[in-house]
Amino acid sequence: MTKVGIVGFGFMGRMHYRCWKGLQGAEVVAICDSNPNIVEDTKKAVGNIGGSDEEVDFERVDLYSDFKEMLAGGDLDALSLTLPTYLHADYSIEALSAGLNVLCEKPMALNVKDCERMISAAKKSGKVLQIGHCVRFWPEYAKAKEIVDGGEYGDVIAATFQRLGAVPTWSIDNWFIDEKRSGGAALDLHIHDTDFVQYLFGTPKAVCSIGGEAPSGNVVHIVTQYLYGDRKAVTAEGGWAMMPGFGFEMSFNIVMEKGTIVYDLTRDPAFKVCPAEGDAFTPEVEQGDGYTLQTAHFAKMIAGEDVPSVTTLEESLNSVKIVQAEKESVKKQEKMPLA
Ligand SMILES: NC(=O)c1ccc[n+]([C@@H]2O[C@H](COP(=O)([O-])OP(=O)(O)OC[C@H]3O[C@@H](n4cnc5c(N)ncnc54)[C@H](O)[C@@H]3O)[C@@H](O)[C@H]2O)c1
């Protein structure tokens, strides 16, 4: 039985709890959160996507408010690290050094230097560190990647990705809207699509972004062109300045020579392939969601099973690097080269 601890029991901590609970051979035995009211607060609904509302049995876990105490007393094999982003690097490194495997939420860290520190700690420890780029595991996104790679519909002509919602307001001290602690909408939210663009097409040669600013001066909406030096048009738009009534949209259109793949969480059916000939259809996809599938993947990795490489630490670092270039492009109002 893999003994799991969760550190940071907000929206994503509860999401990870649900994922671990549904997985055979693993048990959440410890939870750490600095919030003294965590048991009561856990009953409140939070987040921009469903799945974090699993009932939590606090009787069956050791509850800690201090991470070092959890590491000392937990007798753990693995950790879900679902803390605010500015804590990812130091806490991951501490857990790896204590001999734990770590599933750390995205973005990997606030900057490339911290990502590098995490990679070297993982290498030194010999333990698994996986960054929660759940979109790579999201069944419809994974199927889209499979279809594009398969080449059945020819080359990609254009691809657009959207991720839009209201500003996250569920965190205790509003760390999300503090750019220094979250990296803002680009690093926190839009990175999902940057990472998926990288997964589909590799690192772009350059990025060209424009950003919409809130009165605070923070960029709350970003639109990026990923330039590959060929004829395909790849863009992504992410923002958290939508009004609450808008809800949450994650969507994409991938336009190929002989088919179009469409996904939009807000539509029914959400997913379809529209071939050049014949009717549009919804392909079968893997059961579950990106969170459960990434957790299952991580569990297999720590069990030493032979699994396909879906996400690497170098790619997670690279996604942070690409988003940094996007933010730089917004600021300088010019195209930023990569590589
Ligand atoms: N993969 C996704 O789809 C997705 C979605 C939302 C957030 N995230 C990421 O997950 C991470 C957490 O986001 P969230 O929405 O769960 O935030 P949150 O604010 O809801 O939860 C963070 C929790 O950490 C606790 N905490 C803060 N400092 C602590 C410390 N030093 N020790 C112990 N506990 C501490 C807080 O009390 C809080 O309960 C972020 O990096 C965010 O970018 C990922």
The ligand as an SDF file (V2000), in Angstrom:
LIG
                    3D

 44 48  0  0  0  0  0  0  0  0999 V2000
   -4.1870   21.5550  -12.3590 N   0  0  0  0  0  0  0  0  0  0  0  0
   -5.1690   22.4270  -12.2700 C   0  0  0  0  0  0  0  0  0  0  0  0
   -6.1510   22.3840  -13.0220 O   0  0  0  0  0  0  0  0  0  0  0  0
   -5.1160   23.4750  -11.1840 C   0  0  0  0  0  0  0  0  0  0  0  0
   -6.2740   24.2020  -10.8520 C   0  0  0  0  0  0  0  0  0  0  0  0
   -6.1840   25.1360   -9.8130 C   0  0  0  0  0  0  0  0  0  0  0  0
   -4.9670   25.3340   -9.1620 C   0  0  0  0  0  0  0  0  0  0  0  0
   -3.8620   24.6240   -9.5420 N   0  0  0  0  0  0  0  0  0  0  0  0
   -2.5770   24.8170   -8.8690 C   0  0  0  0  0  0  0  0  0  0  0  0
   -2.6080   24.1210   -7.6200 O   0  0  0  0  0  0  0  0  0  0  0  0
   -1.8730   24.8330   -6.6260 C   0  0  0  0  0  0  0  0  0  0  0  0
   -2.8030   25.1000   -5.4430 C   0  0  0  0  0  0  0  0  0  0  0  0
   -3.9380   25.8450   -5.8870 O   0  0  0  0  0  0  0  0  0  0  0  0
   -5.3410   25.8100   -5.0740 P   0  0  0  0  0  0  0  0  0  0  0  0
   -6.3820   26.3210   -5.9900 O   0  0  0  0  0  0  0  0  0  0  0  0
   -5.5220   24.4820   -4.4450 O   0  0  0  0  0  0  0  0  0  0  0  0
   -5.0380   26.9050   -3.9640 O   0  0  0  0  0  0  0  0  0  0  0  0
   -5.7810   27.0720   -2.5540 P   0  0  0  0  0  0  0  0  0  0  0  0
   -5.4530   28.4300   -2.0740 O   0  0  0  0  0  0  0  0  0  0  0  0
   -7.2080   26.6610   -2.7000 O   0  0  0  0  0  0  0  0  0  0  0  0
   -5.0700   25.9690   -1.6330 O   0  0  0  0  0  0  0  0  0  0  0  0
   -3.7790   26.1080   -1.0860 C   0  0  0  0  0  0  0  0  0  0  0  0
   -3.7980   25.5330    0.3290 C   0  0  0  0  0  0  0  0  0  0  0  0
   -2.4600   25.5350    0.8270 O   0  0  0  0  0  0  0  0  0  0  0  0
   -2.5020   25.9050    2.2110 C   0  0  0  0  0  0  0  0  0  0  0  0
   -1.1790   26.4180    2.5990 N   0  0  0  0  0  0  0  0  0  0  0  0
   -0.6270   27.6140    2.2740 C   0  0  0  0  0  0  0  0  0  0  0  0
    0.6190   27.7040    2.7840 N   0  0  0  0  0  0  0  0  0  0  0  0
    0.8540   26.5350    3.4460 C   0  0  0  0  0  0  0  0  0  0  0  0
    1.9790   26.0180    4.1580 C   0  0  0  0  0  0  0  0  0  0  0  0
    3.1080   26.7220    4.2820 N   0  0  0  0  0  0  0  0  0  0  0  0
    1.8600   24.7720    4.6950 N   0  0  0  0  0  0  0  0  0  0  0  0
    0.7250   24.0610    4.5830 C   0  0  0  0  0  0  0  0  0  0  0  0
   -0.3770   24.5010    3.9160 N   0  0  0  0  0  0  0  0  0  0  0  0
   -0.2940   25.7230    3.3470 C   0  0  0  0  0  0  0  0  0  0  0  0
   -3.6220   26.9350    2.2880 C   0  0  0  0  0  0  0  0  0  0  0  0
   -4.1320   27.0600    3.6010 O   0  0  0  0  0  0  0  0  0  0  0  0
   -4.6460   26.3380    1.3130 C   0  0  0  0  0  0  0  0  0  0  0  0
   -5.5710   25.4910    1.9760 O   0  0  0  0  0  0  0  0  0  0  0  0
   -1.3610   26.0930   -7.3120 C   0  0  0  0  0  0  0  0  0  0  0  0
   -0.0360   25.9240   -7.7180 O   0  0  0  0  0  0  0  0  0  0  0  0
   -2.2720   26.2620   -8.5190 C   0  0  0  0  0  0  0  0  0  0  0  0
   -1.6350   26.9070   -9.6050 O   0  0  0  0  0  0  0  0  0  0  0  0
   -3.9400   23.6890  -10.5150 C   0  0  0  0  0  0  0  0  0  0  0  0
  1  2  1  0
  2  3  2  0
  2  4  1  0
  4  5  1  0
  4 44  2  0
  5  6  2  0
  6  7  1  0
  7  8  2  0
  8  9  1  0
  8 44  1  0
  9 10  1  0
  9 42  1  0
 10 11  1  0
 11 12  1  0
 11 40  1  0
 12 13  1  0
 13 14  1  0
 14 15  2  0
 14 16  1  0
 14 17  1  0
 17 18  1  0
 18 19  2  0
 18 20  1  0
 18 21  1  0
 21 22  1  0
 22 23  1  0
 23 24  1  0
 23 38  1  0
 24 25  1  0
 25 26  1  0
 25 36  1  0
 26 27  1  0
 26 35  1  0
 27 28  2  0
 28 29  1  0
 29 30  1  0
 29 35  2  0
 30 31  1  0
 30 32  2  0
 32 33  1  0
 33 34  2  0
 34 35  1  0
 36 37  1  0
 36 38  1  0
 38 39  1  0
 40 41  1  0
 40 42  1  0
 42 43  1  0
M  CHG  2   8   1  16  -1
M  END
$$$$
